[in-house]
Amino acid sequence: MKEFKYVITDPQGIHARPAGEIVKAAKEFACAITLTKDGKSGDCKKIFGIMGLGVKKGNEVVLTFDGEDEDKAYEAISKMMEENL
């Protein structure tokens, strides 16, 4: 299992467009990918799982990758988060 901690820098936080991009990227991998904020978690393969967390600018989130292709998923999604959020 791998973890990626990140503080959101996007002024609008994780709204519909970036949530959709996260879901699109997560669905390319077989491993389980979870986004956690303040003790609440959402499945990164479901847009409502991400949107329901209400992530705003300045919030720290933890992405957890668990499964056979977790290394590739970690690289791709952590890079996307750093470049876009």
PDB file with SEQRES, HELIX, SHEET and CRYST1 records, atoms N, CA, C and O in Angstrom:
SEQRES   1 A   85  MET LYS GLU PHE LYS TYR VAL ILE THR ASP PRO GLN GLY          
SEQRES   2 A   85  ILE HIS ALA ARG PRO ALA GLY GLU ILE VAL LYS ALA ALA          
SEQRES   3 A   85  LYS GLU PHE ALA CYS ALA ILE THR LEU THR LYS ASP GLY          
SEQRES   4 A   85  LYS SER GLY ASP CYS LYS LYS ILE PHE GLY ILE MET GLY          
SEQRES   5 A   85  LEU GLY VAL LYS LYS GLY ASN GLU VAL VAL LEU THR PHE          
SEQRES   6 A   85  ASP GLY GLU ASP GLU ASP LYS ALA TYR GLU ALA ILE SER          
SEQRES   7 A   85  LYS MET MET GLU GLU ASN LEU                                  
HELIX    1 AA1 ALA A   16  ALA A   26  1                                  11    
HELIX    2 AA2 ILE A   47  MET A   51  1                                   5    
HELIX    3 AA3 GLU A   70  ASN A   84  1                                  15    
SHEET    1 AA1 4 LYS A   2  VAL A   7  0                                        
SHEET    2 AA1 4 GLU A  60  ASP A  66 -1                                        
SHEET    3 AA1 4 ALA A  32  LYS A  37 -1                                        
SHEET    4 AA1 4 LYS A  40  ASP A  43 -1                                        
CRYST1    1.000    1.000    1.000  90.00  90.00  90.00 P 1           1          
ATOM      1  N   MET A   1       0.843  -1.177   0.000  1.00  0.00           N  
ATOM      2  CA  MET A   1       0.000   0.000   0.000  1.00  0.00           C  
ATOM      3  C   MET A   1       0.889   1.241   0.000  1.00  0.00           C  
ATOM      4  O   MET A   1       1.898   1.301   0.703  1.00  0.00           O  
ATOM      5  N   LYS A   2       0.492   2.233  -0.806  1.00  0.00           N  
ATOM      6  CA  LYS A   2       1.232   3.492  -0.887  1.00  0.00           C  
ATOM      7  C   LYS A   2       0.296   4.629  -0.506  1.00  0.00           C  
ATOM      8  O   LYS A   2      -0.914   4.557  -0.722  1.00  0.00           O  
ATOM      9  N   GLU A   3       0.883   5.688   0.068  1.00  0.00           N  
ATOM     10  CA  GLU A   3       0.115   6.877   0.435  1.00  0.00           C  
ATOM     11  C   GLU A   3       0.751   8.111  -0.157  1.00  0.00           C  
ATOM     12  O   GLU A   3       1.974   8.206  -0.270  1.00  0.00           O  
ATOM     13  N   PHE A   4      -0.099   9.062  -0.537  1.00  0.00           N  
ATOM     14  CA  PHE A   4       0.349  10.345  -1.069  1.00  0.00           C  
ATOM     15  C   PHE A   4      -0.421  11.440  -0.341  1.00  0.00           C  
ATOM     16  O   PHE A   4      -1.646  11.518  -0.441  1.00  0.00           O  
ATOM     17  N   LYS A   5       0.304  12.289   0.394  1.00  0.00           N  
ATOM     18  CA  LYS A   5      -0.328  13.408   1.106  1.00  0.00           C  
ATOM     19  C   LYS A   5      -0.128  14.669   0.283  1.00  0.00           C  
ATOM     20  O   LYS A   5       0.947  14.913  -0.265  1.00  0.00           O  
ATOM     21  N   TYR A   6      -1.196  15.470   0.207  1.00  0.00           N  
ATOM     22  CA  TYR A   6      -1.122  16.676  -0.621  1.00  0.00           C  
ATOM     23  C   TYR A   6      -2.046  17.750  -0.063  1.00  0.00           C  
ATOM     24  O   TYR A   6      -3.163  17.454   0.364  1.00  0.00           O  
ATOM     25  N   VAL A   7      -1.578  19.003  -0.066  1.00  0.00           N  
ATOM     26  CA  VAL A   7      -2.404  20.138   0.338  1.00  0.00           C  
ATOM     27  C   VAL A   7      -2.914  20.802  -0.944  1.00  0.00           C  
ATOM     28  O   VAL A   7      -2.128  21.187  -1.810  1.00  0.00           O  
ATOM     29  N   ILE A   8      -4.227  20.929  -1.053  1.00  0.00           N  
ATOM     30  CA  ILE A   8      -4.875  21.473  -2.247  1.00  0.00           C  
ATOM     31  C   ILE A   8      -4.528  22.960  -2.390  1.00  0.00           C  
ATOM     32  O   ILE A   8      -4.689  23.739  -1.450  1.00  0.00           O  
ATOM     33  N   THR A   9      -4.052  23.337  -3.579  1.00  0.00           N  
ATOM     34  CA  THR A   9      -3.693  24.732  -3.835  1.00  0.00           C  
ATOM     35  C   THR A   9      -4.665  25.419  -4.794  1.00  0.00           C  
ATOM     36  O   THR A   9      -4.644  26.645  -4.907  1.00  0.00           O  
ATOM     37  N   ASP A  10      -5.509  24.667  -5.480  1.00  0.00           N  
ATOM     38  CA  ASP A  10      -6.483  25.237  -6.411  1.00  0.00           C  
ATOM     39  C   ASP A  10      -7.475  26.101  -5.624  1.00  0.00           C  
ATOM     40  O   ASP A  10      -8.036  25.638  -4.632  1.00  0.00           O  
ATOM     41  N   PRO A  11      -7.698  27.352  -6.053  1.00  0.00           N  
ATOM     42  CA  PRO A  11      -8.593  28.253  -5.316  1.00  0.00           C  
ATOM     43  C   PRO A  11     -10.010  27.699  -5.138  1.00  0.00           C  
ATOM     44  O   PRO A  11     -10.692  28.048  -4.175  1.00  0.00           O  
ATOM     45  N   GLN A  12     -10.454  26.844  -6.053  1.00  0.00           N  
ATOM     46  CA  GLN A  12     -11.815  26.306  -5.977  1.00  0.00           C  
ATOM     47  C   GLN A  12     -11.866  24.924  -5.320  1.00  0.00           C  
ATOM     48  O   GLN A  12     -12.944  24.345  -5.194  1.00  0.00           O  
ATOM     49  N   GLY A  13     -10.727  24.394  -4.903  1.00  0.00           N  
ATOM     50  CA  GLY A  13     -10.700  23.071  -4.291  1.00  0.00           C  
ATOM     51  C   GLY A  13     -10.966  21.991  -5.330  1.00  0.00           C  
ATOM     52  O   GLY A  13     -10.704  22.180  -6.518  1.00  0.00           O  
ATOM     53  N   ILE A  14     -11.488  20.859  -4.874  1.00  0.00           N  
ATOM     54  CA  ILE A  14     -11.828  19.786  -5.814  1.00  0.00           C  
ATOM     55  C   ILE A  14     -13.313  19.917  -6.139  1.00  0.00           C  
ATOM     56  O   ILE A  14     -14.168  19.459  -5.382  1.00  0.00           O  
ATOM     57  N   HIS A  15     -13.607  20.546  -7.272  1.00  0.00           N  
ATOM     58  CA  HIS A  15     -14.983  20.697  -7.738  1.00  0.00           C  
ATOM     59  C   HIS A  15     -15.228  19.670  -8.844  1.00  0.00           C  
ATOM     60  O   HIS A  15     -14.411  18.767  -9.026  1.00  0.00           O  
ATOM     61  N   ALA A  16     -16.311  19.783  -9.570  1.00  0.00           N  
ATOM     62  CA  ALA A  16     -16.734  18.748 -10.527  1.00  0.00           C  
ATOM     63  C   ALA A  16     -15.689  18.396 -11.586  1.00  0.00           C  
ATOM     64  O   ALA A  16     -15.449  17.218 -11.849  1.00  0.00           O  
ATOM     65  N   ARG A  17     -15.066  19.408 -12.196  1.00  0.00           N  
ATOM     66  CA  ARG A  17     -14.117  19.111 -13.278  1.00  0.00           C  
ATOM     67  C   ARG A  17     -12.904  18.316 -12.787  1.00  0.00           C  
ATOM     68  O   ARG A  17     -12.611  17.262 -13.352  1.00  0.00           O  
ATOM     69  N   PRO A  18     -12.191  18.780 -11.761  1.00  0.00           N  
ATOM     70  CA  PRO A  18     -11.048  17.978 -11.305  1.00  0.00           C  
ATOM     71  C   PRO A  18     -11.470  16.634 -10.694  1.00  0.00           C  
ATOM     72  O   PRO A  18     -10.733  15.653 -10.794  1.00  0.00           O  
ATOM     73  N   ALA A  19     -12.633  16.585 -10.072  1.00  0.00           N  
ATOM     74  CA  ALA A  19     -13.110  15.304  -9.535  1.00  0.00           C  
ATOM     75  C   ALA A  19     -13.309  14.318 -10.677  1.00  0.00           C  
ATOM     76  O   ALA A  19     -12.962  13.143 -10.560  1.00  0.00           O  
ATOM     77  N   GLY A  20     -13.868  14.800 -11.782  1.00  0.00           N  
ATOM     78  CA  GLY A  20     -14.051  13.952 -12.960  1.00  0.00           C  
ATOM     79  C   GLY A  20     -12.731  13.470 -13.530  1.00  0.00           C  
ATOM     80  O   GLY A  20     -12.624  12.326 -13.972  1.00  0.00           O  
ATOM     81  N   GLU A  21     -11.723  14.336 -13.524  1.00  0.00           N  
ATOM     82  CA  GLU A  21     -10.394  13.948 -14.018  1.00  0.00           C  
ATOM     83  C   GLU A  21      -9.759  12.893 -13.115  1.00  0.00           C  
ATOM     84  O   GLU A  21      -9.099  11.974 -13.599  1.00  0.00           O  
ATOM     85  N   ILE A  22      -9.957  13.025 -11.808  1.00  0.00           N  
ATOM     86  CA  ILE A  22      -9.423  12.033 -10.863  1.00  0.00           C  
ATOM     87  C   ILE A  22     -10.089  10.680 -11.116  1.00  0.00           C  
ATOM     88  O   ILE A  22      -9.414   9.651 -11.161  1.00  0.00           O  
ATOM     89  N   VAL A  23     -11.407  10.684 -11.280  1.00  0.00           N  
ATOM     90  CA  VAL A  23     -12.147   9.439 -11.537  1.00  0.00           C  
ATOM     91  C   VAL A  23     -11.665   8.794 -12.834  1.00  0.00           C  
ATOM     92  O   VAL A  23     -11.420   7.588 -12.888  1.00  0.00           O  
ATOM     93  N   LYS A  24     -11.534   9.611 -13.871  1.00  0.00           N  
ATOM     94  CA  LYS A  24     -11.077   9.104 -15.174  1.00  0.00           C  
ATOM     95  C   LYS A  24      -9.699   8.445 -15.046  1.00  0.00           C  
ATOM     96  O   LYS A  24      -9.473   7.361 -15.584  1.00  0.00           O  
ATOM     97  N   ALA A  25      -8.792   9.097 -14.339  1.00  0.00           N  
ATOM     98  CA  ALA A  25      -7.441   8.555 -14.152  1.00  0.00           C  
ATOM     99  C   ALA A  25      -7.468   7.300 -13.273  1.00  0.00           C  
ATOM    100  O   ALA A  25      -6.769   6.329 -13.564  1.00  0.00           O  
ATOM    101  N   ALA A  26      -8.259   7.311 -12.217  1.00  0.00           N  
ATOM    102  CA  ALA A  26      -8.305   6.184 -11.280  1.00  0.00           C  
ATOM    103  C   ALA A  26      -8.853   4.922 -11.942  1.00  0.00           C  
ATOM    104  O   ALA A  26      -8.416   3.813 -11.632  1.00  0.00           O  
ATOM    105  N   LYS A  27      -9.802   5.091 -12.848  1.00  0.00           N  
ATOM    106  CA  LYS A  27     -10.419   3.937 -13.503  1.00  0.00           C  
ATOM    107  C   LYS A  27      -9.461   3.199 -14.436  1.00  0.00           C  
ATOM    108  O   LYS A  27      -9.757   2.086 -14.871  1.00  0.00           O  
ATOM    109  N   GLU A  28      -8.326   3.802 -14.744  1.00  0.00           N  
ATOM    110  CA  GLU A  28      -7.328   3.147 -15.600  1.00  0.00           C  
ATOM    111  C   GLU A  28      -6.525   2.088 -14.845  1.00  0.00           C  
ATOM    112  O   GLU A  28      -5.772   1.326 -15.452  1.00  0.00           O  
ATOM    113  N   PHE A  29      -6.686   2.043 -13.520  1.00  0.00           N  
ATOM    114  CA  PHE A  29      -5.896   1.135 -12.698  1.00  0.00           C  
ATOM    115  C   PHE A  29      -6.786   0.136 -11.962  1.00  0.00           C  
ATOM    116  O   PHE A  29      -7.931   0.434 -11.621  1.00  0.00           O  
ATOM    117  N   ALA A  30      -6.236  -1.054 -11.726  1.00  0.00           N  
ATOM    118  CA  ALA A  30      -6.991  -2.118 -11.044  1.00  0.00           C  
ATOM    119  C   ALA A  30      -6.994  -1.932  -9.532  1.00  0.00           C  
ATOM    120  O   ALA A  30      -7.916  -2.395  -8.859  1.00  0.00           O  
ATOM    121  N   CYS A  31      -5.984  -1.266  -8.987  1.00  0.00           N  
ATOM    122  CA  CYS A  31      -5.879  -1.137  -7.531  1.00  0.00           C  
ATOM    123  C   CYS A  31      -6.985  -0.247  -6.964  1.00  0.00           C  
ATOM    124  O   CYS A  31      -7.587   0.552  -7.681  1.00  0.00           O  
ATOM    125  N   ALA A  32      -7.241  -0.400  -5.668  1.00  0.00           N  
ATOM    126  CA  ALA A  32      -8.185   0.464  -4.964  1.00  0.00           C  
ATOM    127  C   ALA A  32      -7.492   1.793  -4.680  1.00  0.00           C  
ATOM    128  O   ALA A  32      -6.358   1.821  -4.202  1.00  0.00           O  
ATOM    129  N   ILE A  33      -8.184   2.897  -4.979  1.00  0.00           N  
ATOM    130  CA  ILE A  33      -7.637   4.232  -4.748  1.00  0.00           C  
ATOM    131  C   ILE A  33      -8.657   5.009  -3.921  1.00  0.00           C  
ATOM    132  O   ILE A  33      -9.811   5.165  -4.321  1.00  0.00           O  
ATOM    133  N   THR A  34      -8.218   5.489  -2.771  1.00  0.00           N  
ATOM    134  CA  THR A  34      -9.115   6.162  -1.840  1.00  0.00           C  
ATOM    135  C   THR A  34      -8.584   7.555  -1.520  1.00  0.00           C  
ATOM    136  O   THR A  34      -7.383   7.742  -1.327  1.00  0.00           O  
ATOM    137  N   LEU A  35      -9.491   8.531  -1.466  1.00  0.00           N  
ATOM    138  CA  LEU A  35      -9.159   9.904  -1.089  1.00  0.00           C  
ATOM    139  C   LEU A  35      -9.731  10.141   0.304  1.00  0.00           C  
ATOM    140  O   LEU A  35     -10.916   9.906   0.541  1.00  0.00           O  
ATOM    141  N   THR A  36      -8.885  10.607   1.227  1.00  0.00           N  
ATOM    142  CA  THR A  36      -9.331  10.837   2.610  1.00  0.00           C  
ATOM    143  C   THR A  36      -9.077  12.279   3.001  1.00  0.00           C  
ATOM    144  O   THR A  36      -8.008  12.831   2.738  1.00  0.00           O  
ATOM    145  N   LYS A  37     -10.090  12.891   3.644  1.00  0.00           N  
ATOM    146  CA  LYS A  37      -9.965  14.246   4.189  1.00  0.00           C  
ATOM    147  C   LYS A  37     -10.654  14.269   5.546  1.00  0.00           C  
ATOM    148  O   LYS A  37     -11.818  13.885   5.662  1.00  0.00           O  
ATOM    149  N   ASP A  38      -9.948  14.712   6.553  1.00  0.00           N  
ATOM    150  CA  ASP A  38     -10.502  14.841   7.905  1.00  0.00           C  
ATOM    151  C   ASP A  38     -11.175  13.551   8.393  1.00  0.00           C  
ATOM    152  O   ASP A  38     -12.238  13.600   9.012  1.00  0.00           O  
ATOM    153  N   GLY A  39     -10.560  12.411   8.115  1.00  0.00           N  
ATOM    154  CA  GLY A  39     -11.089  11.144   8.598  1.00  0.00           C  
ATOM    155  C   GLY A  39     -12.202  10.537   7.764  1.00  0.00           C  
ATOM    156  O   GLY A  39     -12.629   9.415   8.036  1.00  0.00           O  
ATOM    157  N   LYS A  40     -12.688  11.262   6.740  1.00  0.00           N  
ATOM    158  CA  LYS A  40     -13.729  10.732   5.854  1.00  0.00           C  
ATOM    159  C   LYS A  40     -13.085  10.341   4.532  1.00  0.00           C  
ATOM    160  O   LYS A  40     -12.222  11.051   4.014  1.00  0.00           O  
ATOM    161  N   SER A  41     -13.515   9.198   3.989  1.00  0.00           N  
ATOM    162  CA  SER A  41     -12.904   8.680   2.767  1.00  0.00           C  
ATOM    163  C   SER A  41     -13.915   8.518   1.650  1.00  0.00           C  
ATOM    164  O   SER A  41     -15.107   8.315   1.880  1.00  0.00           O  
ATOM    165  N   GLY A  42     -13.395   8.617   0.415  1.00  0.00           N  
ATOM    166  CA  GLY A  42     -14.216   8.395  -0.760  1.00  0.00           C  
ATOM    167  C   GLY A  42     -13.449   7.591  -1.791  1.00  0.00           C  
ATOM    168  O   GLY A  42     -12.228   7.707  -1.902  1.00  0.00           O  
ATOM    169  N   ASP A  43     -14.166   6.780  -2.540  1.00  0.00           N  
ATOM    170  CA  ASP A  43     -13.593   5.962  -3.607  1.00  0.00           C  
ATOM    171  C   ASP A  43     -13.284   6.868  -4.798  1.00  0.00           C  
ATOM    172  O   ASP A  43     -14.169   7.564  -5.296  1.00  0.00           O  
ATOM    173  N   CYS A  44     -12.045   6.858  -5.248  1.00  0.00           N  
ATOM    174  CA  CYS A  44     -11.630   7.727  -6.349  1.00  0.00           C  
ATOM    175  C   CYS A  44     -12.166   7.275  -7.702  1.00  0.00           C  
ATOM    176  O   CYS A  44     -11.957   7.955  -8.707  1.00  0.00           O  
ATOM    177  N   LYS A  45     -12.846   6.148  -7.740  1.00  0.00           N  
ATOM    178  CA  LYS A  45     -13.433   5.685  -8.991  1.00  0.00           C  
ATOM    179  C   LYS A  45     -14.908   6.085  -9.100  1.00  0.00           C  
ATOM    180  O   LYS A  45     -15.591   5.720 -10.056  1.00  0.00           O  
ATOM    181  N   LYS A  46     -15.389   6.845  -8.102  1.00  0.00           N  
ATOM    182  CA  LYS A  46     -16.783   7.308  -8.077  1.00  0.00           C  
ATOM    183  C   LYS A  46     -16.802   8.802  -7.792  1.00  0.00           C  
ATOM    184  O   LYS A  46     -16.307   9.245  -6.756  1.00  0.00           O  
ATOM    185  N   ILE A  47     -17.375   9.583  -8.712  1.00  0.00           N  
ATOM    186  CA  ILE A  47     -17.327  11.042  -8.577  1.00  0.00           C  
ATOM    187  C   ILE A  47     -18.010  11.525  -7.296  1.00  0.00           C  
ATOM    188  O   ILE A  47     -17.534  12.472  -6.670  1.00  0.00           O  
ATOM    189  N   PHE A  48     -19.111  10.897  -6.898  1.00  0.00           N  
ATOM    190  CA  PHE A  48     -19.783  11.340  -5.677  1.00  0.00           C  
ATOM    191  C   PHE A  48     -18.975  11.001  -4.435  1.00  0.00           C  
ATOM    192  O   PHE A  48     -19.116  11.658  -3.404  1.00  0.00           O  
ATOM    193  N   GLY A  49     -18.130   9.981  -4.527  1.00  0.00           N  
ATOM    194  CA  GLY A  49     -17.239   9.653  -3.419  1.00  0.00           C  
ATOM    195  C   GLY A  49     -16.238  10.771  -3.159  1.00  0.00           C  
ATOM    196  O   GLY A  49     -15.867  11.033  -2.015  1.00  0.00           O  
ATOM    197  N   ILE A  50     -15.807  11.425  -4.230  1.00  0.00           N  
ATOM    198  CA  ILE A  50     -14.853  12.535  -4.117  1.00  0.00           C  
ATOM    199  C   ILE A  50     -15.576  13.836  -3.776  1.00  0.00           C  
ATOM    200  O   ILE A  50     -15.167  14.561  -2.869  1.00  0.00           O  
ATOM    201  N   MET A  51     -16.640  14.125  -4.499  1.00  0.00           N  
ATOM    202  CA  MET A  51     -17.377  15.379  -4.302  1.00  0.00           C  
ATOM    203  C   MET A  51     -17.968  15.473  -2.892  1.00  0.00           C  
ATOM    204  O   MET A  51     -18.058  16.561  -2.324  1.00  0.00           O  
ATOM    205  N   GLY A  52     -18.367  14.337  -2.337  1.00  0.00           N  
ATOM    206  CA  GLY A  52     -18.975  14.315  -1.009  1.00  0.00           C  
ATOM    207  C   GLY A  52     -18.036  14.730   0.112  1.00  0.00           C  
ATOM    208  O   GLY A  52     -18.488  15.025   1.218  1.00  0.00           O  
ATOM    209  N   LEU A  53     -16.739  14.756  -0.157  1.00  0.00           N  
ATOM    210  CA  LEU A  53     -15.771  15.138   0.872  1.00  0.00           C  
ATOM    211  C   LEU A  53     -15.648  16.661   1.020  1.00  0.00           C  
ATOM    212  O   LEU A  53     -15.141  17.143   2.033  1.00  0.00           O  
ATOM    213  N   GLY A  54     -16.106  17.415   0.019  1.00  0.00           N  
ATOM    214  CA  GLY A  54     -16.059  18.876   0.098  1.00  0.00           C  
ATOM    215  C   GLY A  54     -14.666  19.439   0.288  1.00  0.00           C  
ATOM    216  O   GLY A  54     -14.446  20.263   1.175  1.00  0.00           O  
ATOM    217  N   VAL A  55     -13.724  19.007  -0.532  1.00  0.00           N  
ATOM    218  CA  VAL A  55     -12.330  19.428  -0.387  1.00  0.00           C  
ATOM    219  C   VAL A  55     -12.148  20.861  -0.897  1.00  0.00           C  
ATOM    220  O   VAL A  55     -12.489  21.172  -2.039  1.00  0.00           O  
ATOM    221  N   LYS A  56     -11.614  21.714  -0.046  1.00  0.00           N  
ATOM    222  CA  LYS A  56     -11.385  23.130  -0.363  1.00  0.00           C  
ATOM    223  C   LYS A  56      -9.889  23.436  -0.416  1.00  0.00           C  
ATOM    224  O   LYS A  56      -9.056  22.620  -0.020  1.00  0.00           O  
ATOM    225  N   LYS A  57      -9.571  24.632  -0.916  1.00  0.00           N  
ATOM    226  CA  LYS A  57      -8.171  25.077  -0.937  1.00  0.00           C  
ATOM    227  C   LYS A  57      -7.615  25.072   0.484  1.00  0.00           C  
ATOM    228  O   LYS A  57      -8.273  25.522   1.422  1.00  0.00           O  
ATOM    229  N   GLY A  58      -6.392  24.557   0.628  1.00  0.00           N  
ATOM    230  CA  GLY A  58      -5.733  24.524   1.923  1.00  0.00           C  
ATOM    231  C   GLY A  58      -5.964  23.234   2.700  1.00  0.00           C  
ATOM    232  O   GLY A  58      -5.279  22.980   3.691  1.00  0.00           O  
ATOM    233  N   ASN A  59      -6.930  22.410   2.258  1.00  0.00           N  
ATOM    234  CA  ASN A  59      -7.170  21.120   2.924  1.00  0.00           C  
ATOM    235  C   ASN A  59      -6.080  20.132   2.560  1.00  0.00           C  
ATOM    236  O   ASN A  59      -5.622  20.086   1.418  1.00  0.00           O  
ATOM    237  N   GLU A  60      -5.664  19.335   3.550  1.00  0.00           N  
ATOM    238  CA  GLU A  60      -4.744  18.237   3.260  1.00  0.00           C  
ATOM    239  C   GLU A  60      -5.561  16.988   2.983  1.00  0.00           C  
ATOM    240  O   GLU A  60      -6.474  16.641   3.732  1.00  0.00           O  
ATOM    241  N   VAL A  61      -5.216  16.323   1.895  1.00  0.00           N  
ATOM    242  CA  VAL A  61      -5.862  15.060   1.548  1.00  0.00           C  
ATOM    243  C   VAL A  61      -4.803  13.967   1.500  1.00  0.00           C  
ATOM    244  O   VAL A  61      -3.619  14.228   1.286  1.00  0.00           O  
ATOM    245  N   VAL A  62      -5.262  12.738   1.704  1.00  0.00           N  
ATOM    246  CA  VAL A  62      -4.378  11.576   1.614  1.00  0.00           C  
ATOM    247  C   VAL A  62      -4.970  10.625   0.590  1.00  0.00           C  
ATOM    248  O   VAL A  62      -6.116  10.192   0.711  1.00  0.00           O  
ATOM    249  N   LEU A  63      -4.180  10.310  -0.409  1.00  0.00           N  
ATOM    250  CA  LEU A  63      -4.576   9.318  -1.403  1.00  0.00           C  
ATOM    251  C   LEU A  63      -3.907   8.006  -1.022  1.00  0.00           C  
ATOM    252  O   LEU A  63      -2.703   7.968  -0.768  1.00  0.00           O  
ATOM    253  N   THR A  64      -4.684   6.933  -0.984  1.00  0.00           N  
ATOM    254  CA  THR A  64      -4.173   5.611  -0.642  1.00  0.00           C  
ATOM    255  C   THR A  64      -4.346   4.691  -1.847  1.00  0.00           C  
ATOM    256  O   THR A  64      -5.426   4.614  -2.432  1.00  0.00           O  
ATOM    257  N   PHE A  65      -3.286   4.006  -2.205  1.00  0.00           N  
ATOM    258  CA  PHE A  65      -3.276   3.098  -3.354  1.00  0.00           C  
ATOM    259  C   PHE A  65      -2.991   1.696  -2.828  1.00  0.00           C  
ATOM    260  O   PHE A  65      -1.993   1.486  -2.139  1.00  0.00           O  
ATOM    261  N   ASP A  66      -3.858   0.730  -3.147  1.00  0.00           N  
ATOM    262  CA  ASP A  66      -3.679  -0.614  -2.627  1.00  0.00           C  
ATOM    263  C   ASP A  66      -4.081  -1.645  -3.681  1.00  0.00           C  
ATOM    264  O   ASP A  66      -5.256  -1.779  -4.022  1.00  0.00           O  
ATOM    265  N   GLY A  67      -3.082  -2.372  -4.191  1.00  0.00           N  
ATOM    266  CA  GLY A  67      -3.381  -3.398  -5.184  1.00  0.00           C  
ATOM    267  C   GLY A  67      -2.205  -3.658  -6.096  1.00  0.00           C  
ATOM    268  O   GLY A  67      -1.100  -3.162  -5.877  1.00  0.00           O  
ATOM    269  N   GLU A  68      -2.464  -4.442  -7.120  1.00  0.00           N  
ATOM    270  CA  GLU A  68      -1.393  -4.941  -7.981  1.00  0.00           C  
ATOM    271  C   GLU A  68      -0.635  -3.859  -8.753  1.00  0.00           C  
ATOM    272  O   GLU A  68       0.576  -3.982  -8.940  1.00  0.00           O  
ATOM    273  N   ASP A  69      -1.314  -2.808  -9.202  1.00  0.00           N  
ATOM    274  CA  ASP A  69      -0.627  -1.769  -9.980  1.00  0.00           C  
ATOM    275  C   ASP A  69      -0.540  -0.446  -9.207  1.00  0.00           C  
ATOM    276  O   ASP A  69      -0.574   0.632  -9.800  1.00  0.00           O  
ATOM    277  N   GLU A  70      -0.429  -0.543  -7.881  1.00  0.00           N  
ATOM    278  CA  GLU A  70      -0.419   0.658  -7.041  1.00  0.00           C  
ATOM    279  C   GLU A  70       0.736   1.602  -7.345  1.00  0.00           C  
ATOM    280  O   GLU A  70       0.580   2.818  -7.224  1.00  0.00           O  
ATOM    281  N   ASP A  71       1.897   1.068  -7.739  1.00  0.00           N  
ATOM    282  CA  ASP A  71       3.038   1.938  -8.040  1.00  0.00           C  
ATOM    283  C   ASP A  71       2.758   2.832  -9.246  1.00  0.00           C  
ATOM    284  O   ASP A  71       3.032   4.031  -9.208  1.00  0.00           O  
ATOM    285  N   LYS A  72       2.218   2.253 -10.309  1.00  0.00           N  
ATOM    286  CA  LYS A  72       1.890   3.038 -11.509  1.00  0.00           C  
ATOM    287  C   LYS A  72       0.787   4.042 -11.213  1.00  0.00           C  
ATOM    288  O   LYS A  72       0.850   5.186 -11.664  1.00  0.00           O  
ATOM    289  N   ALA A  73      -0.218   3.625 -10.461  1.00  0.00           N  
ATOM    290  CA  ALA A  73      -1.318   4.521 -10.099  1.00  0.00           C  
ATOM    291  C   ALA A  73      -0.807   5.684  -9.252  1.00  0.00           C  
ATOM    292  O   ALA A  73      -1.195   6.832  -9.468  1.00  0.00           O  
ATOM    293  N   TYR A  74       0.061   5.389  -8.291  1.00  0.00           N  
ATOM    294  CA  TYR A  74       0.641   6.418  -7.426  1.00  0.00           C  
ATOM    295  C   TYR A  74       1.367   7.474  -8.265  1.00  0.00           C  
ATOM    296  O   TYR A  74       1.163   8.674  -8.086  1.00  0.00           O  
ATOM    297  N   GLU A  75       2.209   7.007  -9.176  1.00  0.00           N  
ATOM    298  CA  GLU A  75       2.970   7.933 -10.023  1.00  0.00           C  
ATOM    299  C   GLU A  75       2.049   8.823 -10.848  1.00  0.00           C  
ATOM    300  O   GLU A  75       2.221  10.042 -10.872  1.00  0.00           O  
ATOM    301  N   ALA A  76       1.075   8.223 -11.523  1.00  0.00           N  
ATOM    302  CA  ALA A  76       0.198   8.973 -12.430  1.00  0.00           C  
ATOM    303  C   ALA A  76      -0.708   9.950 -11.686  1.00  0.00           C  
ATOM    304  O   ALA A  76      -0.812  11.113 -12.075  1.00  0.00           O  
ATOM    305  N   ILE A  77      -1.352   9.497 -10.640  1.00  0.00           N  
ATOM    306  CA  ILE A  77      -2.335  10.340  -9.971  1.00  0.00           C  
ATOM    307  C   ILE A  77      -1.684  11.390  -9.078  1.00  0.00           C  
ATOM    308  O   ILE A  77      -2.196  12.505  -8.983  1.00  0.00           O  
ATOM    309  N   SER A  78      -0.574  11.068  -8.423  1.00  0.00           N  
ATOM    310  CA  SER A  78       0.101  12.082  -7.624  1.00  0.00           C  
ATOM    311  C   SER A  78       0.632  13.197  -8.521  1.00  0.00           C  
ATOM    312  O   SER A  78       0.579  14.370  -8.153  1.00  0.00           O  
ATOM    313  N   LYS A  79       1.142  12.837  -9.689  1.00  0.00           N  
ATOM    314  CA  LYS A  79       1.626  13.848 -10.648  1.00  0.00           C  
ATOM    315  C   LYS A  79       0.466  14.732 -11.107  1.00  0.00           C  
ATOM    316  O   LYS A  79       0.603  15.954 -11.174  1.00  0.00           O  
ATOM    317  N   MET A  80      -0.665  14.122 -11.420  1.00  0.00           N  
ATOM    318  CA  MET A  80      -1.837  14.886 -11.863  1.00  0.00           C  
ATOM    319  C   MET A  80      -2.310  15.846 -10.770  1.00  0.00           C  
ATOM    320  O   MET A  80      -2.661  16.991 -11.056  1.00  0.00           O  
ATOM    321  N   MET A  81      -2.317  15.385  -9.532  1.00  0.00           N  
ATOM    322  CA  MET A  81      -2.740  16.253  -8.416  1.00  0.00           C  
ATOM    323  C   MET A  81      -1.803  17.456  -8.279  1.00  0.00           C  
ATOM    324  O   MET A  81      -2.258  18.589  -8.122  1.00  0.00           O  
ATOM    325  N   GLU A  82      -0.488  17.203  -8.338  1.00  0.00           N  
ATOM    326  CA  GLU A  82       0.482  18.285  -8.183  1.00  0.00           C  
ATOM    327  C   GLU A  82       0.381  19.306  -9.320  1.00  0.00           C  
ATOM    328  O   GLU A  82       0.560  20.503  -9.096  1.00  0.00           O  
ATOM    329  N   GLU A  83       0.096  18.841 -10.529  1.00  0.00           N  
ATOM    330  CA  GLU A  83       0.033  19.740 -11.683  1.00  0.00           C  
ATOM    331  C   GLU A  83      -1.279  20.504 -11.787  1.00  0.00           C  
ATOM    332  O   GLU A  83      -1.310  21.601 -12.344  1.00  0.00           O  
ATOM    333  N   ASN A  84      -2.371  19.937 -11.255  1.00  0.00           N  
ATOM    334  CA  ASN A  84      -3.690  20.526 -11.489  1.00  0.00           C  
ATOM    335  C   ASN A  84      -4.428  20.996 -10.248  1.00  0.00           C  
ATOM    336  O   ASN A  84      -5.381  21.767 -10.365  1.00  0.00           O  
ATOM    337  N   LEU A  85      -4.023  20.561  -9.074  1.00  0.00           N  
ATOM    338  CA  LEU A  85      -4.762  20.934  -7.874  1.00  0.00           C  
ATOM    339  C   LEU A  85      -3.846  21.555  -6.838  1.00  0.00           C  
ATOM    340  O   LEU A  85      -4.300  21.931  -5.758  1.00  0.00           O  
TER     341      LEU A  85                                                      
END                                                                             
